[in-house]
Each structure stands twice: as structure tokens, then as C-alpha cells.
Amino acid sequence: MAPASLGAVIREHRRNHHLTQSELAGLAGTGVRFISELERGKPGTEIGKIMDVLAVLGLRLQVVEVAP
């Protein structure tokens, strides 16, 4: 999944949970800037923080092998 696609999913679920970026940041233990950059698909974001955000939203990351 591309960073922009992951960001879009996170933004959609945040909105579905009626959370602001600030509220999500507080629940996930991150900063608002991190949430903003994550939702915009900024590459190079910390995977640990991403996992914290996904957990707050009731989501999980799954790695699936694709055929070449």
C-alpha cells in the first residue's frame, strides 16, 4: 500500500469515528503534525507511531505476499 493510500484510509476512519486530528493524536500518543503528515501520505513516517494510530481506530496493518 502506498503511503498516500494508507493516509487516505486513516483520514476516512478518523472522520468516521468523529475525531479531529488533535483528538486522534492525543489518543495515539503522537503529535498533531504527525497525524497531518500521515494523512497526507508523507513517506518515511515511523511505523511504530503508525501502528499506534491504527490501533486507536480499530485497524491493523496486514502484510500479504504478492505474486511476481
Biopython code that builds the backbone (N, CA, C, O; Angstrom):
import numpy as np
from Bio.PDB.StructureBuilder import StructureBuilder

atoms = [
    (1, "MET", "N", (0.854, -1.171, 0.000)),
    (1, "MET", "CA", (0.000, 0.000, 0.000)),
    (1, "MET", "C", (0.899, 1.233, 0.000)),
    (1, "MET", "O", (1.856, 1.312, 0.771)),
    (2, "ALA", "N", (0.598, 2.161, -0.838)),
    (2, "ALA", "CA", (1.355, 3.405, -0.929)),
    (2, "ALA", "C", (1.041, 4.289, 0.277)),
    (2, "ALA", "O", (-0.062, 4.228, 0.819)),
    (3, "PRO", "N", (2.007, 5.110, 0.700)),
    (3, "PRO", "CA", (1.759, 5.994, 1.848)),
    (3, "PRO", "C", (0.511, 6.867, 1.684)),
    (3, "PRO", "O", (-0.220, 7.086, 2.650)),
    (4, "ALA", "N", (0.267, 7.359, 0.481)),
    (4, "ALA", "CA", (-0.910, 8.204, 0.261)),
    (4, "ALA", "C", (-2.204, 7.414, 0.452)),
    (4, "ALA", "O", (-3.185, 7.940, 0.977)),
    (5, "SER", "N", (-2.203, 6.158, 0.028)),
    (5, "SER", "CA", (-3.393, 5.316, 0.197)),
    (5, "SER", "C", (-3.649, 5.021, 1.665)),
    (5, "SER", "O", (-4.790, 5.061, 2.126)),
    (6, "LEU", "N", (-2.573, 4.722, 2.404)),
    (6, "LEU", "CA", (-2.714, 4.474, 3.834)),
    (6, "LEU", "C", (-3.231, 5.728, 4.535)),
    (6, "LEU", "O", (-4.101, 5.651, 5.402)),
    (7, "GLY", "N", (-2.692, 6.870, 4.156)),
    (7, "GLY", "CA", (-3.139, 8.135, 4.739)),
    (7, "GLY", "C", (-4.614, 8.395, 4.499)),
    (7, "GLY", "O", (-5.322, 8.874, 5.385)),
    (8, "ALA", "N", (-5.074, 8.079, 3.302)),
    (8, "ALA", "CA", (-6.482, 8.287, 2.972)),
    (8, "ALA", "C", (-7.389, 7.379, 3.810)),
    (8, "ALA", "O", (-8.459, 7.797, 4.252)),
    (9, "VAL", "N", (-6.953, 6.141, 4.022)),
    (9, "VAL", "CA", (-7.733, 5.210, 4.850)),
    (9, "VAL", "C", (-7.796, 5.716, 6.288)),
    (9, "VAL", "O", (-8.854, 5.694, 6.918)),
    (10, "ILE", "N", (-6.663, 6.168, 6.795)),
    (10, "ILE", "CA", (-6.626, 6.680, 8.168)),
    (10, "ILE", "C", (-7.526, 7.903, 8.307)),
    (10, "ILE", "O", (-8.278, 8.008, 9.276)),
    (11, "ARG", "N", (-7.459, 8.829, 7.350)),
    (11, "ARG", "CA", (-8.306, 10.024, 7.397)),
    (11, "ARG", "C", (-9.783, 9.632, 7.388)),
    (11, "ARG", "O", (-10.574, 10.169, 8.164)),
    (12, "GLU", "N", (-10.152, 8.704, 6.518)),
    (12, "GLU", "CA", (-11.551, 8.277, 6.421)),
    (12, "GLU", "C", (-12.037, 7.678, 7.743)),
    (12, "GLU", "O", (-13.132, 7.996, 8.206)),
    (13, "HIS", "N", (-11.229, 6.822, 8.339)),
    (13, "HIS", "CA", (-11.638, 6.185, 9.594)),
    (13, "HIS", "C", (-11.644, 7.175, 10.753)),
    (13, "HIS", "O", (-12.485, 7.083, 11.647)),
    (14, "ARG", "N", (-10.712, 8.117, 10.739)),
    (14, "ARG", "CA", (-10.730, 9.158, 11.776)),
    (14, "ARG", "C", (-12.039, 9.929, 11.703)),
    (14, "ARG", "O", (-12.687, 10.169, 12.722)),
    (15, "ARG", "N", (-12.415, 10.307, 10.514)),
    (15, "ARG", "CA", (-13.671, 11.056, 10.340)),
    (15, "ARG", "C", (-14.880, 10.205, 10.708)),
    (15, "ARG", "O", (-15.834, 10.706, 11.303)),
    (16, "ASN", "N", (-14.846, 8.913, 10.355)),
    (16, "ASN", "CA", (-15.952, 8.018, 10.715)),
    (16, "ASN", "C", (-16.098, 7.878, 12.225)),
    (16, "ASN", "O", (-17.195, 7.639, 12.728)),
    (17, "HIS", "N", (-14.982, 8.029, 12.950)),
    (17, "HIS", "CA", (-15.002, 7.972, 14.408)),
    (17, "HIS", "C", (-15.275, 9.351, 15.018)),
    (17, "HIS", "O", (-15.232, 9.513, 16.238)),
    (18, "HIS", "N", (-15.553, 10.331, 14.173)),
    (18, "HIS", "CA", (-15.848, 11.704, 14.604)),
    (18, "HIS", "C", (-14.735, 12.272, 15.485)),
    (18, "HIS", "O", (-14.991, 12.886, 16.521)),
    (19, "LEU", "N", (-13.500, 12.052, 15.048)),
    (19, "LEU", "CA", (-12.333, 12.560, 15.764)),
    (19, "LEU", "C", (-11.652, 13.657, 14.959)),
    (19, "LEU", "O", (-11.577, 13.580, 13.733)),
    (20, "THR", "N", (-11.167, 14.658, 15.636)),
    (20, "THR", "CA", (-10.315, 15.648, 14.982)),
    (20, "THR", "C", (-8.892, 15.069, 14.937)),
    (20, "THR", "O", (-8.592, 14.073, 15.596)),
    (21, "GLN", "N", (-8.038, 15.707, 14.157)),
    (21, "GLN", "CA", (-6.645, 15.272, 14.138)),
    (21, "GLN", "C", (-6.035, 15.406, 15.529)),
    (21, "GLN", "O", (-5.253, 14.556, 15.954)),
    (22, "SER", "N", (-6.389, 16.459, 16.223)),
    (22, "SER", "CA", (-5.873, 16.684, 17.570)),
    (22, "SER", "C", (-6.328, 15.593, 18.540)),
    (22, "SER", "O", (-5.533, 15.104, 19.342)),
    (23, "GLU", "N", (-7.580, 15.221, 18.468)),
    (23, "GLU", "CA", (-8.105, 14.170, 19.341)),
    (23, "GLU", "C", (-7.425, 12.832, 19.050)),
    (23, "GLU", "O", (-7.046, 12.110, 19.972)),
    (24, "LEU", "N", (-7.273, 12.506, 17.764)),
    (24, "LEU", "CA", (-6.609, 11.256, 17.390)),
    (24, "LEU", "C", (-5.161, 11.268, 17.868)),
    (24, "LEU", "O", (-4.675, 10.264, 18.390)),
    (25, "ALA", "N", (-4.481, 12.370, 17.699)),
    (25, "ALA", "CA", (-3.093, 12.480, 18.151)),
    (25, "ALA", "C", (-2.996, 12.224, 19.653)),
    (25, "ALA", "O", (-2.105, 11.505, 20.104)),
    (26, "GLY", "N", (-3.903, 12.805, 20.420)),
    (26, "GLY", "CA", (-3.903, 12.602, 21.866)),
    (26, "GLY", "C", (-4.135, 11.150, 22.243)),
    (26, "GLY", "O", (-3.452, 10.622, 23.120)),
    (27, "LEU", "N", (-5.079, 10.506, 21.600)),
    (27, "LEU", "CA", (-5.383, 9.108, 21.893)),
    (27, "LEU", "C", (-4.247, 8.177, 21.497)),
    (27, "LEU", "O", (-4.004, 7.172, 22.164)),
    (28, "ALA", "N", (-3.549, 8.510, 20.410)),
    (28, "ALA", "CA", (-2.476, 7.656, 19.899)),
    (28, "ALA", "C", (-1.111, 8.005, 20.489)),
    (28, "ALA", "O", (-0.130, 7.300, 20.250)),
    (29, "GLY", "N", (-1.048, 9.087, 21.256)),
    (29, "GLY", "CA", (0.217, 9.486, 21.848)),
    (29, "GLY", "C", (1.199, 10.074, 20.851)),
    (29, "GLY", "O", (2.412, 9.926, 21.001)),
    (30, "THR", "N", (0.677, 10.735, 19.842)),
    (30, "THR", "CA", (1.522, 11.379, 18.832)),
    (30, "THR", "C", (1.198, 12.867, 18.802)),
    (30, "THR", "O", (0.363, 13.345, 19.570)),
    (31, "GLY", "N", (1.853, 13.584, 17.926)),
    (31, "GLY", "CA", (1.555, 14.988, 17.735)),
    (31, "GLY", "C", (0.584, 15.199, 16.587)),
    (31, "GLY", "O", (0.421, 14.331, 15.730)),
    (32, "VAL", "N", (-0.052, 16.346, 16.579)),
    (32, "VAL", "CA", (-0.989, 16.685, 15.505)),
    (32, "VAL", "C", (-0.246, 16.728, 14.166)),
    (32, "VAL", "O", (-0.773, 16.285, 13.146)),
    (33, "ARG", "N", (0.969, 17.259, 14.175)),
    (33, "ARG", "CA", (1.760, 17.327, 12.936)),
    (33, "ARG", "C", (1.965, 15.932, 12.350)),
    (33, "ARG", "O", (1.882, 15.751, 11.135)),
    (34, "PHE", "N", (2.233, 14.946, 13.206)),
    (34, "PHE", "CA", (2.415, 13.576, 12.716)),
    (34, "PHE", "C", (1.150, 13.076, 12.028)),
    (34, "PHE", "O", (1.220, 12.505, 10.940)),
    (35, "ILE", "N", (-0.003, 13.287, 12.656)),
    (35, "ILE", "CA", (-1.277, 12.845, 12.066)),
    (35, "ILE", "C", (-1.498, 13.535, 10.727)),
    (35, "ILE", "O", (-1.901, 12.894, 9.756)),
    (36, "SER", "N", (-1.242, 14.815, 10.671)),
    (36, "SER", "CA", (-1.418, 15.570, 9.427)),
    (36, "SER", "C", (-0.523, 15.024, 8.322)),
    (36, "SER", "O", (-0.974, 14.805, 7.198)),
    (37, "GLU", "N", (0.744, 14.807, 8.648)),
    (37, "GLU", "CA", (1.672, 14.279, 7.638)),
    (37, "GLU", "C", (1.314, 12.861, 7.238)),
    (37, "GLU", "O", (1.441, 12.495, 6.070)),
    (38, "LEU", "N", (0.872, 12.064, 8.188)),
    (38, "LEU", "CA", (0.455, 10.688, 7.902)),
    (38, "LEU", "C", (-0.730, 10.679, 6.941)),
    (38, "LEU", "O", (-0.735, 9.923, 5.970)),
    (39, "GLU", "N", (-1.728, 11.511, 7.204)),
    (39, "GLU", "CA", (-2.909, 11.562, 6.341)),
    (39, "GLU", "C", (-2.573, 12.083, 4.944)),
    (39, "GLU", "O", (-3.245, 11.734, 3.974)),
    (40, "ARG", "N", (-1.553, 12.905, 4.841)),
    (40, "ARG", "CA", (-1.130, 13.411, 3.525)),
    (40, "ARG", "C", (-0.226, 12.433, 2.792)),
    (40, "ARG", "O", (0.132, 12.666, 1.637)),
    (41, "GLY", "N", (0.148, 11.334, 3.455)),
    (41, "GLY", "CA", (0.954, 10.311, 2.796)),
    (41, "GLY", "C", (2.437, 10.613, 2.757)),
    (41, "GLY", "O", (3.144, 10.151, 1.862)),
    (42, "LYS", "N", (2.918, 11.388, 3.723)),
    (42, "LYS", "CA", (4.349, 11.702, 3.756)),
    (42, "LYS", "C", (5.138, 10.412, 3.963)),
    (42, "LYS", "O", (4.911, 9.693, 4.936)),
    (43, "PRO", "N", (6.061, 10.119, 3.052)),
    (43, "PRO", "CA", (6.864, 8.905, 3.218)),
    (43, "PRO", "C", (7.851, 9.055, 4.376)),
    (43, "PRO", "O", (8.220, 10.170, 4.745)),
    (44, "GLY", "N", (8.269, 7.941, 4.938)),
    (44, "GLY", "CA", (9.272, 7.961, 5.984)),
    (44, "GLY", "C", (8.728, 8.131, 7.384)),
    (44, "GLY", "O", (9.502, 8.366, 8.311)),
    (45, "THR", "N", (7.425, 8.021, 7.571)),
    (45, "THR", "CA", (6.874, 8.153, 8.916)),
    (45, "THR", "C", (7.189, 6.895, 9.729)),
    (45, "THR", "O", (7.361, 5.812, 9.171)),
    (46, "GLU", "N", (7.260, 7.050, 11.026)),
    (46, "GLU", "CA", (7.631, 5.963, 11.921)),
    (46, "GLU", "C", (6.556, 4.886, 11.982)),
    (46, "GLU", "O", (5.395, 5.176, 12.270)),
    (47, "ILE", "N", (6.948, 3.640, 11.708)),
    (47, "ILE", "CA", (5.982, 2.540, 11.682)),
    (47, "ILE", "C", (5.353, 2.309, 13.058)),
    (47, "ILE", "O", (4.173, 1.968, 13.142)),
    (48, "GLY", "N", (6.112, 2.487, 14.123)),
    (48, "GLY", "CA", (5.554, 2.302, 15.467)),
    (48, "GLY", "C", (4.427, 3.268, 15.752)),
    (48, "GLY", "O", (3.404, 2.884, 16.321)),
    (49, "LYS", "N", (4.602, 4.513, 15.365)),
    (49, "LYS", "CA", (3.560, 5.512, 15.559)),
    (49, "LYS", "C", (2.357, 5.214, 14.671)),
    (49, "LYS", "O", (1.213, 5.405, 15.081)),
    (50, "ILE", "N", (2.620, 4.748, 13.463)),
    (50, "ILE", "CA", (1.520, 4.378, 12.563)),
    (50, "ILE", "C", (0.691, 3.267, 13.204)),
    (50, "ILE", "O", (-0.539, 3.311, 13.172)),
    (51, "MET", "N", (1.357, 2.281, 13.781)),
    (51, "MET", "CA", (0.643, 1.180, 14.420)),
    (51, "MET", "C", (-0.204, 1.682, 15.600)),
    (51, "MET", "O", (-1.309, 1.186, 15.817)),
    (52, "ASP", "N", (0.303, 2.654, 16.356)),
    (52, "ASP", "CA", (-0.473, 3.235, 17.457)),
    (52, "ASP", "C", (-1.743, 3.913, 16.947)),
    (52, "ASP", "O", (-2.814, 3.769, 17.537)),
    (53, "VAL", "N", (-1.612, 4.659, 15.840)),
    (53, "VAL", "CA", (-2.766, 5.350, 15.247)),
    (53, "VAL", "C", (-3.783, 4.327, 14.749)),
    (53, "VAL", "O", (-4.981, 4.474, 14.992)),
    (54, "LEU", "N", (-3.316, 3.299, 14.059)),
    (54, "LEU", "CA", (-4.224, 2.266, 13.558)),
    (54, "LEU", "C", (-4.965, 1.589, 14.706)),
    (54, "LEU", "O", (-6.159, 1.312, 14.593)),
    (55, "ALA", "N", (-4.274, 1.323, 15.799)),
    (55, "ALA", "CA", (-4.910, 0.663, 16.944)),
    (55, "ALA", "C", (-6.034, 1.515, 17.521)),
    (55, "ALA", "O", (-7.089, 0.990, 17.876)),
    (56, "VAL", "N", (-5.821, 2.811, 17.616)),
    (56, "VAL", "CA", (-6.868, 3.707, 18.131)),
    (56, "VAL", "C", (-8.107, 3.638, 17.250)),
    (56, "VAL", "O", (-9.232, 3.696, 17.746)),
    (57, "LEU", "N", (-7.898, 3.514, 15.943)),
    (57, "LEU", "CA", (-9.019, 3.497, 15.002)),
    (57, "LEU", "C", (-9.598, 2.092, 14.793)),
    (57, "LEU", "O", (-10.515, 1.914, 13.991)),
    (58, "GLY", "N", (-9.073, 1.109, 15.504)),
    (58, "GLY", "CA", (-9.572, -0.255, 15.362)),
    (58, "GLY", "C", (-9.139, -0.904, 14.060)),
    (58, "GLY", "O", (-9.836, -1.767, 13.527)),
    (59, "LEU", "N", (-7.985, -0.489, 13.546)),
    (59, "LEU", "CA", (-7.457, -1.031, 12.294)),
    (59, "LEU", "C", (-6.153, -1.760, 12.569)),
    (59, "LEU", "O", (-5.520, -1.540, 13.601)),
    (60, "ARG", "N", (-5.752, -2.622, 11.654)),
    (60, "ARG", "CA", (-4.451, -3.269, 11.758)),
    (60, "ARG", "C", (-3.827, -3.350, 10.379)),
    (60, "ARG", "O", (-4.521, -3.369, 9.362)),
    (61, "LEU", "N", (-2.537, -3.397, 10.365)),
    (61, "LEU", "CA", (-1.778, -3.486, 9.131)),
    (61, "LEU", "C", (-1.514, -4.945, 8.851)),
    (61, "LEU", "O", (-1.108, -5.683, 9.749)),
    (62, "GLN", "N", (-1.735, -5.379, 7.623)),
    (62, "GLN", "CA", (-1.514, -6.768, 7.264)),
    (62, "GLN", "C", (-0.546, -6.810, 6.093)),
    (62, "GLN", "O", (-0.708, -6.084, 5.112)),
    (63, "VAL", "N", (0.453, -7.660, 6.207)),
    (63, "VAL", "CA", (1.429, -7.837, 5.139)),
    (63, "VAL", "C", (1.040, -9.099, 4.379)),
    (63, "VAL", "O", (0.882, -10.173, 4.959)),
    (64, "VAL", "N", (0.889, -8.941, 3.060)),
    (64, "VAL", "CA", (0.468, -10.051, 2.223)),
    (64, "VAL", "C", (1.466, -10.195, 1.070)),
    (64, "VAL", "O", (1.806, -9.217, 0.405)),
    (65, "GLU", "N", (1.922, -11.413, 0.847)),
    (65, "GLU", "CA", (2.842, -11.671, -0.250)),
    (65, "GLU", "C", (2.079, -11.613, -1.567)),
    (65, "GLU", "O", (1.011, -12.209, -1.705)),
    (66, "VAL", "N", (2.634, -10.893, -2.526)),
    (66, "VAL", "CA", (2.009, -10.805, -3.843)),
    (66, "VAL", "C", (2.834, -11.613, -4.832)),
    (66, "VAL", "O", (4.055, -11.712, -4.720)),
    (67, "ALA", "N", (2.153, -12.170, -5.774)),
    (67, "ALA", "CA", (2.851, -12.960, -6.807)),
    (67, "ALA", "C", (3.628, -12.017, -7.719)),
    (67, "ALA", "O", (3.152, -10.928, -8.038)),
    (68, "PRO", "N", (4.824, -12.431, -8.139)),
    (68, "PRO", "CA", (5.632, -11.561, -9.019)),
    (68, "PRO", "C", (5.023, -11.347, -10.381)),
    (68, "PRO", "O", (5.596, -10.641, -11.210)),
]
sb = StructureBuilder()
sb.init_structure("model")
sb.init_model(0)
sb.init_chain("A")
sb.init_seg("    ")
for serial, (resi, resn, name, xyz) in enumerate(atoms, 1):
    if name == "N":
        sb.init_residue(resn, " ", resi, " ")
    sb.init_atom(name, np.array(xyz, "f"), 0.0, 1.0, " ", f" {name:<3s}", serial, name[0])
structure = sb.get_structure()
